[in-house]
Every structure is written in structure tokens, then in C-alpha cells.
Amino acid sequence: MLTHTEIKDLLNVSLQEGETRNVTVKGWVRTKRGNKNVAFIALNDGTCVQSLQVVAELKTDENPNGFSEDLMKKINTGACLRVEGVLVKSMGKGQNVEIQAKDIEVYGQADPDSYPLQKKGHSLEFLREIAHLRPRTNTFGCVLRLRHEMAYALHKFYHERGFVYLHTPIITGSDCEGAGEMFQVTTLDLENLPRTKEGCIDYGKDFFGKSTKLTVSGQLEGELGAMALSKIYTFGPTFRAENSNTPRHLAEFWMNEPEMAFYEIEDNMDLAEDFLKHLTAHALEHCMDDLRFLNDMYDKELISRLEHVQQMSFERITYTQAVDVLKAANAKFDYPVEWGIDLQSEHERYLVEKHYKKPVIITDYPKDIKAFYMKQNADGKTVRGMDVLFPQIGEIIGGSQREEDFDKLQRRITEMHIPDKDMWWYLDTRRFGTAPHSGFGLGFERLLLFVTGMTNIRDVIPFPRFPQNAEF
């Protein structure tokens, strides 16, 4: 039974002059100020970025029924309270209503000498060191509410279009695309590893009877689902063991990967554009208070960028066209541009922010820099890959039309020295009832960087995992 009203609901109440309501609220103290006669407590319960002002009259000779000094000493920033009182129209600026407290219960105190969030203005770097407490700040309250809304909007988008949510495995025996170091999963005794006669680790004695790892992608299994259900999507955690300490990399992150039978590359691009516009529109419609806070505090162009995505059709160019634009650019790049290179973030952002001034979708990449499963074009040099580039971010979506021809796919697997024994099940989808199909992957934290205006990927996930850090 709910015994209180959430603050977001009370802040939307419009009272007439003289109208009052009896209410109970619960939350954490953001600030307390006042004088010997009255205390003003800003209370926040995490349901919105705004706090509700609680007015508590103190016990004095003139007001013997006020709150005691002993109680007030327990109420500091971080303390958790239950407040019963009267909701009234506020006379102060910046708020419609406030509570005149009649009863206050302190659920939990927060020692002002040791509570890390006692003061305002902590750096994001400091807050990463106390990730267990940073959700209590306004910044991370906004970020985490936006993260929830984007996950909800993602599921809503696919559900309304007839997609099936497919749960793909986290533990895998294959590497999706040679995507880098993977985390080993094992029950073997690391102090006494079993060995074969040749001296190699005997994974036959491991839990699964073979070497297994944490997945870098659910795509390959997603393709299996699409070959039976037509349209599926995955959404879950993925892992990469890169020893990278950049603002763009995490060891554990979330991926969304739709896979669609009978979709060609043009259909894939249409879906990706519709998807990103749906997500940004949802943020603008349902999260404006949080967006305004982040816009004012961190990125003055955040809301205008989100609105810009809504207003513009994405530019669609080939990789060759992109290289031509970059080579002709009056700009100095750290990485030289030649046909055949993997475009860097500086190249992607130039195309989006300087040249086209809108989101860009690049297609037809060189075969040699893309994954084995991408459909080969007739020129023998390029594949039907696609990357969606966003301002501030660079690549936000990567995808392709998948190679449905069994012989071409097997040749490509051989060229890239991928063992057939690891891919027999994947090849079966081309052996039995193959069909044109496409898909893409969205790095969820990349999306959140764009939607929140944060600049470090560690600030858009509740508990970041990166080299030498696995706290909480």
C-alpha cells in the first residue's frame, strides 16, 4: 500500500488561493537552510530533478509546538525523511507549492562530516569514484531517468512494428566479428589447469567442454531468429576486454541489435533513421525537465541538437564519396585520409558537423575493413555495410545487409581464417532456406551520450566497468 505521494506528482498540482491538501512525502534532503524560527528543507525522492520545499517551524518560546533543535540536528544533506504536512500554494519564486510540515520522521541520518555529497559542485571525475552514491545527485538522477526512458522507447519502437524480443546468450563459444579481446568464462582451477598431451589447456574438462567467453554481440544468434521469425531484436549487456581508458570505451556495455529477414540495405537504412528519430522524439516529449537541466549545466546545445535530428533527413553517401569529401576538405586531420582506411572519429565528425551539418549514413565500405558476414557488392571490393554518424558522437549505429550466399560467405570465412568448426551452425542458415536479410547494432551508451550531453561514456551507465575498476 502506497503511503505517500511522489514529489513529481505534487509539483504538478495547481492550488487555488487558500486551497490546501494533507499529504505525506518521503525522500532525501538536498539542502537545509533557515534561521532560529524556521527551516527550509529541499526534499527529493528521485522521481524528478526538482525538489519540493518543506517548511518546518522551529520550537521557540513563541511557538512551543514547533520542531525541536535535536530533530533539526539530525536533518542534514543526505538524510532520509518522512514528512506529513499541508500542501499550500508557495509564495517563493521558482515553485508552485510547498509543504508546511506537521510531523517529520528521520528514517536515516547522514553524518555531515563523512557524507561525500555534503557540498555542491563535485566534479564528474570525483563522482565516478563514488558510483554507489552519485545517483543521488541531480546530474545522475537526470541521466538515469533518461536511460530508463530510452530503454522503454526502444522496446516500444520494435513492439509497435511487430518485432520479437530475442534473448541471445551472454556466454558464447564464438567471436562475432573478431572484435578484439574477450573475457574468458571458466570453472577450471586456475592454480592447477588440466593439460593435454601437447601441453595445451584441456578445455574438454571445463564446464561446457570447450573454451567459452562473454559475448561481444548477439548478432549471429539474432540472425538465426530472423531466419524463422522474420523480425527480431536483441537488447542486453555485451563485453570487450580491451585495455582502453578512453572516454568512449567500456568493458561492459549494452547493445541493441535488430535483425530482419527480407530487408535489403535501403530498408535497413530506413529503419535505422526512423529508430533514431523515434528515440530522440521520445526524449523531447517525455524528458524535457531532465534535458533542460543537462542543457543548462553541461551542454548549451543539447536540446537544439535533439530537435535538429527531428527536422532533417539523414544524408546518405557512399564510403568513396566520404573519402572524396575528406580529401578535399580544408582541414588538418591527425589520421591521413586514403581510400581503404577505417574512418576515424575526427573524420566522421567532420562529415556530420562541418560538411553536411546533419546526421550521415555511409554505405559501401571496403571489404577488407569490414566483418566477414557483410554482403559483397558486384565490384568485388566493397560490401553493403552502413554506419550512421551523429554530431558530437561519430558512429552511433553500425550495420549491414548480411551475405546470404553460402559459397561467398564460406569463402570469406576461409579468407579470414575463422575455423569452420565454430561457424557450422551459422552457415546452416545459408544452407537451408537462405534469404536476403539485414541488421544493425546500436551502442546504447553511445546513444545516451548524445541524448544527455555527457562527454564520458562512464557517466551514462550506473556502474561503469573499465580497466582496473570493477567496484560496486
SEPA-720418 format. One record per residue (C-alpha): residue number from 0; residue in one letter; x, y, z. Coordinates in nm, 3 decimals, m for minus. Layout:
BEGIN
[NUM,'a',[X,Y,Z]]
...
***
This chain:
BEGIN
[0,'m',[0.000,0.000,0.000]]
[1,'l',[0.144,0.337,m0.107]]
[2,'t',[0.158,0.558,0.200]]
[3,'h',[0.294,0.872,0.036]]
[4,'t',[0.269,1.087,m0.275]]
[5,'e',[0.561,1.113,m0.515]]
[6,'i',[0.716,1.456,m0.547]]
[7,'k',[0.682,1.472,m0.926]]
[8,'d',[0.304,1.445,m0.883]]
[9,'l',[0.286,1.714,m0.614]]
[10,'l',[0.491,1.961,m0.818]]
[11,'n',[0.228,1.942,m1.092]]
[12,'v',[m0.054,2.029,m0.852]]
[13,'s',[m0.215,2.369,m0.910]]
[14,'l',[m0.378,2.508,m0.597]]
[15,'q',[m0.622,2.795,m0.582]]
[16,'e',[m0.560,3.079,m0.337]]
[17,'g',[m0.633,2.945,0.012]]
[18,'e',[m0.668,2.581,m0.104]]
[19,'t',[m0.468,2.317,0.090]]
[20,'r',[m0.416,1.939,0.092]]
[21,'n',[m0.295,1.700,0.357]]
[22,'v',[m0.004,1.499,0.214]]
[23,'t',[0.280,1.267,0.309]]
[24,'v',[0.611,1.272,0.121]]
[25,'k',[0.930,1.071,0.157]]
[26,'g',[1.273,1.144,0.020]]
[27,'w',[1.631,1.258,0.075]]
[28,'v',[1.742,1.600,0.187]]
[29,'r',[1.922,1.801,m0.080]]
[30,'t',[1.974,2.114,0.131]]
[31,'k',[1.861,2.275,0.455]]
[32,'r',[1.869,2.643,0.533]]
[33,'g',[1.685,2.880,0.762]]
[34,'n',[1.708,3.074,1.086]]
[35,'k',[1.617,3.028,1.452]]
[36,'n',[1.248,3.034,1.372]]
[37,'v',[1.207,2.825,1.057]]
[38,'a',[1.394,2.570,0.843]]
[39,'f',[1.356,2.529,0.469]]
[40,'i',[1.431,2.171,0.361]]
[41,'a',[1.467,2.077,m0.007]]
[42,'l',[1.343,1.718,m0.038]]
[43,'n',[1.394,1.498,m0.344]]
[44,'d',[1.270,1.142,m0.400]]
[45,'g',[1.434,1.077,m0.738]]
[46,'t',[1.111,1.092,m0.939]]
[47,'c',[1.213,1.423,m1.100]]
[48,'v',[1.501,1.669,m1.096]]
[49,'q',[1.314,1.930,m0.893]]
[50,'s',[1.300,1.919,m0.515]]
[51,'l',[0.999,2.004,m0.301]]
[52,'q',[1.038,2.269,m0.032]]
[53,'v',[0.939,2.164,0.318]]
[54,'v',[0.882,2.447,0.565]]
[55,'a',[0.943,2.341,0.925]]
[56,'e',[0.873,2.587,1.205]]
[57,'l',[1.114,2.550,1.495]]
[58,'k',[1.031,2.533,1.864]]
[59,'t',[1.065,2.873,2.031]]
[60,'d',[0.911,3.045,2.331]]
[61,'e',[0.655,3.196,2.094]]
[62,'n',[0.598,2.861,1.914]]
[63,'p',[0.624,2.576,2.168]]
[64,'n',[0.470,2.327,1.921]]
[65,'g',[0.749,2.369,1.664]]
[66,'f',[1.015,2.109,1.580]]
[67,'s',[1.292,2.058,1.834]]
[68,'e',[1.654,2.154,1.790]]
[69,'d',[1.755,1.790,1.848]]
[70,'l',[1.544,1.679,1.550]]
[71,'m',[1.681,1.955,1.328]]
[72,'k',[2.038,1.846,1.407]]
[73,'k',[1.958,1.507,1.254]]
[74,'i',[1.837,1.664,0.928]]
[75,'n',[2.134,1.728,0.702]]
[76,'t',[2.207,1.683,0.335]]
[77,'g',[2.165,1.313,0.252]]
[78,'a',[1.930,1.229,0.540]]
[79,'c',[1.611,1.038,0.451]]
[80,'l',[1.280,1.171,0.582]]
[81,'r',[0.910,1.108,0.601]]
[82,'v',[0.717,1.433,0.615]]
[83,'e',[0.349,1.475,0.687]]
[84,'g',[0.204,1.818,0.633]]
[85,'v',[m0.014,2.054,0.442]]
[86,'l',[0.046,2.128,0.074]]
[87,'v',[m0.004,2.500,0.014]]
[88,'k',[0.050,2.748,m0.265]]
[89,'s',[0.408,2.873,m0.241]]
[90,'m',[0.491,3.239,m0.203]]
[91,'g',[0.850,3.181,m0.312]]
[92,'k',[0.990,3.206,m0.664]]
[93,'g',[1.051,2.900,m0.881]]
[94,'q',[0.795,2.674,m0.716]]
[95,'n',[0.419,2.637,m0.727]]
[96,'v',[0.367,2.456,m0.399]]
[97,'e',[0.541,2.375,m0.073]]
[98,'i',[0.468,2.170,0.236]]
[99,'q',[0.410,2.314,0.579]]
[100,'a',[0.539,2.027,0.792]]
[101,'k',[0.331,1.890,1.079]]
[102,'d',[0.533,1.574,1.151]]
[103,'i',[0.883,1.467,1.047]]
[104,'e',[1.038,1.123,1.090]]
[105,'v',[1.406,1.072,1.019]]
[106,'y',[1.446,0.732,0.852]]
[107,'g',[1.821,0.760,0.818]]
[108,'q',[2.079,1.022,0.909]]
[109,'a',[2.381,1.127,0.701]]
[110,'d',[2.681,1.244,0.903]]
[111,'p',[2.779,1.584,0.756]]
[112,'d',[3.145,1.517,0.834]]
[113,'s',[3.162,1.197,0.627]]
[114,'y',[2.880,1.210,0.369]]
[115,'p',[3.066,1.267,0.038]]
[116,'l',[2.786,1.469,m0.123]]
[117,'q',[2.754,1.725,0.155]]
[118,'k',[2.880,2.003,m0.071]]
[119,'k',[2.772,2.106,m0.420]]
[120,'g',[2.984,2.126,m0.733]]
[121,'h',[3.163,1.790,m0.727]]
[122,'s',[3.347,1.703,m1.047]]
[123,'l',[3.228,1.415,m1.263]]
[124,'e',[3.568,1.251,m1.207]]
[125,'f',[3.512,1.254,m0.830]]
[126,'l',[3.160,1.119,m0.866]]
[127,'r',[3.290,0.820,m1.065]]
[128,'e',[3.482,0.722,m0.751]]
[129,'i',[3.155,0.704,m0.555]]
[130,'a',[2.930,0.550,m0.818]]
[131,'h',[2.721,0.395,m0.539]]
[132,'l',[2.613,0.743,m0.425]]
[133,'r',[2.619,0.952,m0.742]]
[134,'p',[2.259,0.861,m0.842]]
[135,'r',[2.155,1.095,m0.558]]
[136,'t',[2.292,1.396,m0.744]]
[137,'n',[2.074,1.596,m0.982]]
[138,'t',[2.303,1.516,m1.274]]
[139,'f',[2.288,1.140,m1.239]]
[140,'g',[1.923,1.141,m1.149]]
[141,'c',[1.864,1.303,m1.488]]
[142,'v',[2.098,1.062,m1.668]]
[143,'l',[1.944,0.750,m1.515]]
[144,'r',[1.586,0.861,m1.579]]
[145,'l',[1.680,0.929,m1.942]]
[146,'r',[1.846,0.589,m1.963]]
[147,'h',[1.520,0.430,m1.846]]
[148,'e',[1.311,0.631,m2.092]]
[149,'m',[1.537,0.542,m2.384]]
[150,'a',[1.515,0.170,m2.297]]
[151,'y',[1.137,0.197,m2.278]]
[152,'a',[1.120,0.388,m2.609]]
[153,'l',[1.345,0.124,m2.772]]
[154,'h',[1.114,m0.162,m2.673]]
[155,'k',[0.807,0.040,m2.773]]
[156,'f',[0.950,0.112,m3.120]]
[157,'y',[1.012,m0.253,m3.202]]
[158,'h',[0.694,m0.384,m3.042]]
[159,'e',[0.478,m0.146,m3.247]]
[160,'r',[0.647,m0.273,m3.565]]
[161,'g',[0.596,m0.643,m3.497]]
[162,'f',[0.949,m0.736,m3.385]]
[163,'v',[1.013,m1.025,m3.144]]
[164,'y',[1.245,m0.956,m2.849]]
[165,'l',[1.501,m1.240,m2.864]]
[166,'h',[1.721,m1.318,m2.564]]
[167,'t',[2.059,m1.416,m2.705]]
[168,'p',[2.329,m1.584,m2.491]]
[169,'i',[2.583,m1.395,m2.286]]
[170,'i',[2.818,m1.695,m2.273]]
[171,'t',[2.938,m1.791,m2.621]]
[172,'g',[3.179,m2.024,m2.794]]
[173,'s',[3.231,m1.791,m3.092]]
[174,'d',[3.367,m1.442,m3.158]]
[175,'c',[3.108,m1.249,m3.360]]
[176,'e',[3.340,m1.044,m3.575]]
[177,'g',[3.694,m1.072,m3.449]]
[178,'a',[3.606,m0.771,m3.236]]
[179,'g',[3.902,m0.787,m3.001]]
[180,'e',[3.990,m0.942,m2.669]]
[181,'m',[3.711,m1.136,m2.499]]
[182,'f',[3.662,m1.225,m2.134]]
[183,'q',[3.717,m1.594,m2.058]]
[184,'v',[3.444,m1.791,m1.880]]
[185,'t',[3.574,m2.096,m1.697]]
[186,'t',[3.531,m2.316,m1.390]]
[187,'l',[3.879,m2.463,m1.424]]
[188,'d',[4.117,m2.433,m1.129]]
[189,'l',[4.350,m2.156,m1.242]]
[190,'e',[4.615,m2.275,m0.996]]
[191,'n',[4.611,m2.627,m1.140]]
[192,'l',[4.498,m2.615,m1.504]]
[193,'p',[4.443,m2.951,m1.677]]
[194,'r',[4.668,m3.005,m1.978]]
[195,'t',[4.652,m3.214,m2.293]]
[196,'k',[4.941,m3.435,m2.401]]
[197,'e',[5.060,m3.145,m2.615]]
[198,'g',[5.070,m2.916,m2.311]]
[199,'c',[4.767,m2.704,m2.407]]
[200,'i',[4.488,m2.625,m2.163]]
[201,'d',[4.235,m2.908,m2.176]]
[202,'y',[3.905,m2.725,m2.214]]
[203,'g',[3.732,m3.060,m2.252]]
[204,'k',[3.738,m3.069,m1.873]]
[205,'d',[3.580,m2.723,m1.845]]
[206,'f',[3.212,m2.672,m1.760]]
[207,'f',[3.095,m2.650,m2.122]]
[208,'g',[3.354,m2.890,m2.259]]
[209,'k',[3.511,m2.616,m2.471]]
[210,'s',[3.660,m2.269,m2.442]]
[211,'t',[3.385,m2.011,m2.378]]
[212,'k',[3.378,m1.635,m2.340]]
[213,'l',[3.147,m1.343,m2.265]]
[214,'t',[2.979,m1.225,m2.583]]
[215,'v',[3.075,m0.914,m2.777]]
[216,'s',[2.747,m0.922,m2.972]]
[217,'g',[2.421,m1.110,m3.005]]
[218,'q',[2.409,m1.056,m3.380]]
[219,'l',[2.490,m1.402,m3.510]]
[220,'e',[2.232,m1.566,m3.286]]
[221,'g',[1.994,m1.286,m3.379]]
[222,'e',[2.026,m1.381,m3.744]]
[223,'l',[1.914,m1.733,m3.654]]
[224,'g',[1.599,m1.586,m3.501]]
[225,'a',[1.529,m1.364,m3.801]]
[226,'m',[1.551,m1.666,m4.031]]
[227,'a',[1.247,m1.807,m3.851]]
[228,'l',[1.055,m1.512,m3.705]]
[229,'s',[1.125,m1.250,m3.979]]
[230,'k',[1.199,m0.958,m3.744]]
[231,'i',[1.373,m0.980,m3.409]]
[232,'y',[1.578,m0.754,m3.184]]
[233,'t',[1.821,m0.814,m2.901]]
[234,'f',[1.897,m0.582,m2.611]]
[235,'g',[2.141,m0.676,m2.340]]
[236,'p',[2.493,m0.649,m2.197]]
[237,'t',[2.800,m0.720,m2.409]]
[238,'f',[3.167,m0.731,m2.314]]
[239,'r',[3.506,m0.642,m2.457]]
[240,'a',[3.836,m0.691,m2.276]]
[241,'e',[4.016,m0.401,m2.444]]
[242,'n',[4.272,m0.235,m2.219]]
[243,'s',[4.136,0.105,m2.315]]
[244,'n',[4.096,0.405,m2.087]]
[245,'t',[3.932,0.646,m2.330]]
[246,'p',[3.605,0.839,m2.273]]
[247,'r',[3.445,0.621,m2.545]]
[248,'h',[3.514,0.268,m2.419]]
[249,'l',[3.371,0.040,m2.152]]
[250,'a',[3.443,m0.325,m2.075]]
[251,'e',[3.071,m0.389,m2.015]]
[252,'f',[2.810,m0.206,m2.218]]
[253,'w',[2.463,m0.259,m2.366]]
[254,'m',[2.385,m0.330,m2.729]]
[255,'n',[2.061,m0.325,m2.925]]
[256,'e',[2.070,m0.535,m3.243]]
[257,'p',[1.770,m0.583,m3.473]]
[258,'e',[1.786,m0.847,m3.746]]
[259,'m',[1.530,m0.853,m4.028]]
[260,'a',[1.465,m1.118,m4.294]]
[261,'f',[1.384,m0.983,m4.642]]
[262,'y',[1.539,m0.640,m4.567]]
[263,'e',[1.789,m0.502,m4.817]]
[264,'i',[2.038,m0.227,m4.732]]
[265,'e',[1.791,0.052,m4.818]]
[266,'d',[1.531,m0.098,m4.583]]
[267,'n',[1.798,m0.120,m4.315]]
[268,'m',[1.886,0.248,m4.352]]
[269,'d',[1.520,0.349,m4.338]]
[270,'l',[1.468,0.152,m4.017]]
[271,'a',[1.780,0.298,m3.851]]
[272,'e',[1.674,0.655,m3.934]]
[273,'d',[1.318,0.600,m3.813]]
[274,'f',[1.451,0.438,m3.497]]
[275,'l',[1.683,0.724,m3.403]]
[276,'k',[1.418,0.983,m3.475]]
[277,'h',[1.173,0.790,m3.258]]
[278,'l',[1.417,0.781,m2.966]]
[279,'t',[1.508,1.149,m2.982]]
[280,'a',[1.142,1.247,m3.022]]
[281,'h',[1.055,1.044,m2.712]]
[282,'a',[1.323,1.223,m2.511]]
[283,'l',[1.197,1.565,m2.621]]
[284,'e',[0.835,1.477,m2.545]]
[285,'h',[0.874,1.296,m2.213]]
[286,'c',[1.202,1.410,m2.055]]
[287,'m',[1.216,1.786,m2.102]]
[288,'d',[1.280,1.876,m1.737]]
[289,'d',[1.584,1.647,m1.724]]
[290,'l',[1.701,1.768,m2.066]]
[291,'r',[1.675,2.132,m1.959]]
[292,'f',[1.886,2.066,m1.652]]
[293,'l',[2.158,1.890,m1.854]]
[294,'n',[2.134,2.154,m2.126]]
[295,'d',[2.185,2.436,m1.875]]
[296,'m',[2.455,2.266,m1.670]]
[297,'y',[2.662,2.076,m1.928]]
[298,'d',[2.579,2.135,m2.293]]
[299,'k',[2.400,2.451,m2.407]]
[300,'e',[2.325,2.299,m2.749]]
[301,'l',[2.185,1.967,m2.627]]
[302,'i',[1.816,2.035,m2.687]]
[303,'s',[1.877,2.210,m3.019]]
[304,'r',[2.077,1.907,m3.144]]
[305,'l',[1.797,1.671,m3.049]]
[306,'e',[1.547,1.894,m3.229]]
[307,'h',[1.778,1.912,m3.531]]
[308,'v',[1.770,1.532,m3.567]]
[309,'q',[1.391,1.552,m3.588]]
[310,'q',[1.390,1.817,m3.857]]
[311,'m',[1.647,1.679,m4.100]]
[312,'s',[1.655,1.380,m4.334]]
[313,'f',[1.982,1.193,m4.287]]
[314,'e',[2.237,1.238,m4.566]]
[315,'r',[2.319,0.909,m4.743]]
[316,'i',[2.658,0.876,m4.911]]
[317,'t',[2.899,0.601,m5.010]]
[318,'y',[3.234,0.545,m4.843]]
[319,'t',[3.404,0.657,m5.165]]
[320,'q',[3.209,0.985,m5.161]]
[321,'a',[3.303,1.034,m4.796]]
[322,'v',[3.672,0.988,m4.873]]
[323,'d',[3.649,1.236,m5.161]]
[324,'v',[3.489,1.496,m4.933]]
[325,'l',[3.751,1.444,m4.663]]
[326,'k',[4.044,1.463,m4.907]]
[327,'a',[3.908,1.788,m5.047]]
[328,'a',[3.844,1.933,m4.700]]
[329,'n',[4.031,2.237,m4.581]]
[330,'a',[4.102,2.066,m4.250]]
[331,'k',[4.401,1.910,m4.077]]
[332,'f',[4.335,1.554,m3.960]]
[333,'d',[4.553,1.357,m3.721]]
[334,'y',[4.492,1.048,m3.937]]
[335,'p',[4.557,1.089,m4.313]]
[336,'v',[4.267,1.002,m4.543]]
[337,'e',[4.309,0.745,m4.821]]
[338,'w',[4.064,0.504,m4.980]]
[339,'g',[4.072,0.181,m4.781]]
[340,'i',[4.130,0.326,m4.432]]
[341,'d',[3.887,0.277,m4.147]]
[342,'l',[3.739,0.622,m4.088]]
[343,'q',[3.830,0.773,m3.751]]
[344,'s',[3.605,0.973,m3.519]]
[345,'e',[3.759,1.300,m3.639]]
[346,'h',[3.666,1.211,m4.000]]
[347,'e',[3.313,1.110,m3.905]]
[348,'r',[3.250,1.424,m3.704]]
[349,'y',[3.384,1.646,m3.984]]
[350,'l',[3.134,1.495,m4.226]]
[351,'v',[2.844,1.541,m3.983]]
[352,'e',[2.930,1.868,m3.812]]
[353,'k',[3.121,2.065,m4.075]]
[354,'h',[3.032,1.942,m4.422]]
[355,'y',[2.676,1.809,m4.427]]
[356,'k',[2.564,1.961,m4.094]]
[357,'k',[2.322,1.674,m4.034]]
[358,'p',[2.333,1.302,m3.948]]
[359,'v',[2.502,1.097,m4.220]]
[360,'i',[2.469,0.732,m4.326]]
[361,'i',[2.775,0.592,m4.505]]
[362,'t',[2.744,0.275,m4.715]]
[363,'d',[2.958,0.051,m4.938]]
[364,'y',[3.273,0.020,m4.729]]
[365,'p',[3.590,m0.158,m4.846]]
[366,'k',[3.557,m0.531,m4.791]]
[367,'d',[3.895,m0.557,m4.620]]
[368,'i',[3.800,m0.336,m4.323]]
[369,'k',[3.461,m0.491,m4.252]]
[370,'a',[3.332,m0.810,m4.094]]
[371,'f',[3.305,m1.142,m4.279]]
[372,'y',[2.924,m1.155,m4.276]]
[373,'m',[2.860,m0.836,m4.479]]
[374,'k',[2.713,m0.882,m4.827]]
[375,'q',[2.965,m0.830,m5.104]]
[376,'n',[2.894,m0.589,m5.386]]
[377,'a',[2.940,m0.680,m5.751]]
[378,'d',[3.265,m0.479,m5.772]]
[379,'g',[3.440,m0.738,m5.550]]
[380,'k',[3.595,m0.459,m5.343]]
[381,'t',[3.313,m0.325,m5.128]]
[382,'v',[3.036,m0.456,m4.905]]
[383,'r',[2.689,m0.335,m4.817]]
[384,'g',[2.785,m0.208,m4.476]]
[385,'m',[2.636,0.105,m4.326]]
[386,'d',[2.733,0.337,m4.041]]
[387,'v',[2.508,0.610,m3.903]]
[388,'l',[2.706,0.913,m3.786]]
[389,'f',[2.577,1.169,m3.535]]
[390,'p',[2.713,1.508,m3.424]]
[391,'q',[2.936,1.501,m3.114]]
[392,'i',[2.944,1.119,m3.127]]
[393,'g',[3.056,0.996,m3.468]]
[394,'e',[2.934,0.641,m3.532]]
[395,'i',[2.619,0.565,m3.332]]
[396,'i',[2.493,0.269,m3.539]]
[397,'g',[2.684,0.013,m3.744]]
[398,'g',[2.514,m0.244,m3.963]]
[399,'s',[2.491,m0.411,m4.299]]
[400,'q',[2.300,m0.629,m4.536]]
[401,'r',[2.420,m0.978,m4.446]]
[402,'e',[2.574,m1.212,m4.702]]
[403,'e',[2.307,m1.472,m4.783]]
[404,'d',[2.506,m1.663,m5.048]]
[405,'f',[2.652,m1.979,m4.892]]
[406,'d',[2.956,m2.005,m5.120]]
[407,'k',[3.054,m1.639,m5.085]]
[408,'l',[3.015,m1.649,m4.709]]
[409,'q',[3.220,m1.967,m4.675]]
[410,'r',[3.498,m1.822,m4.893]]
[411,'r',[3.504,m1.510,m4.677]]
[412,'i',[3.521,m1.717,m4.358]]
[413,'t',[3.817,m1.909,m4.505]]
[414,'e',[3.990,m1.585,m4.613]]
[415,'m',[3.965,m1.451,m4.259]]
[416,'h',[4.092,m1.777,m4.107]]
[417,'i',[3.779,m1.836,m3.900]]
[418,'p',[3.756,m2.208,m3.810]]
[419,'d',[3.466,m2.381,m3.986]]
[420,'k',[3.401,m2.582,m3.669]]
[421,'d',[3.294,m2.261,m3.496]]
[422,'m',[3.063,m2.147,m3.778]]
[423,'w',[2.879,m2.460,m3.895]]
[424,'w',[2.555,m2.354,m3.728]]
[425,'y',[2.577,m2.005,m3.881]]
[426,'l',[2.641,m2.148,m4.227]]
[427,'d',[2.335,m2.370,m4.190]]
[428,'t',[2.113,m2.060,m4.221]]
[429,'r',[2.254,m2.019,m4.574]]
[430,'r',[2.240,m2.392,m4.642]]
[431,'f',[1.873,m2.433,m4.553]]
[432,'g',[1.632,m2.172,m4.685]]
[433,'t',[1.863,m1.873,m4.715]]
[434,'a',[1.709,m1.528,m4.767]]
[435,'p',[1.821,m1.168,m4.804]]
[436,'h',[1.844,m1.012,m4.459]]
[437,'s',[1.992,m0.713,m4.280]]
[438,'g',[2.056,m0.575,m3.934]]
[439,'f',[2.243,m0.320,m3.730]]
[440,'g',[2.383,m0.258,m3.383]]
[441,'l',[2.324,0.044,m3.161]]
[442,'g',[2.563,0.104,m2.875]]
[443,'f',[2.313,0.208,m2.607]]
[444,'e',[2.567,0.415,m2.414]]
[445,'r',[2.666,0.595,m2.736]]
[446,'l',[2.300,0.690,m2.777]]
[447,'l',[2.290,0.814,m2.418]]
[448,'l',[2.597,1.031,m2.471]]
[449,'f',[2.404,1.205,m2.748]]
[450,'v',[2.078,1.232,m2.554]]
[451,'t',[2.232,1.354,m2.225]]
[452,'g',[2.517,1.572,m2.348]]
[453,'m',[2.765,1.385,m2.129]]
[454,'t',[3.114,1.354,m2.279]]
[455,'n',[3.244,1.043,m2.098]]
[456,'i',[3.075,0.708,m2.153]]
[457,'r',[3.141,0.617,m1.789]]
[458,'d',[2.884,0.880,m1.692]]
[459,'v',[2.586,0.725,m1.873]]
[460,'i',[2.592,0.377,m1.717]]
[461,'p',[2.512,0.320,m1.349]]
[462,'f',[2.824,0.122,m1.257]]
[463,'p',[3.099,0.153,m1.520]]
[464,'r',[3.341,m0.132,m1.582]]
[465,'f',[3.680,m0.039,m1.723]]
[466,'p',[4.042,m0.148,m1.674]]
[467,'q',[4.134,m0.179,m1.306]]
[468,'n',[3.782,m0.089,m1.197]]
[469,'a',[3.506,m0.331,m1.102]]
[470,'e',[3.373,m0.172,m0.783]]
[471,'f',[3.014,m0.185,m0.663]]
***
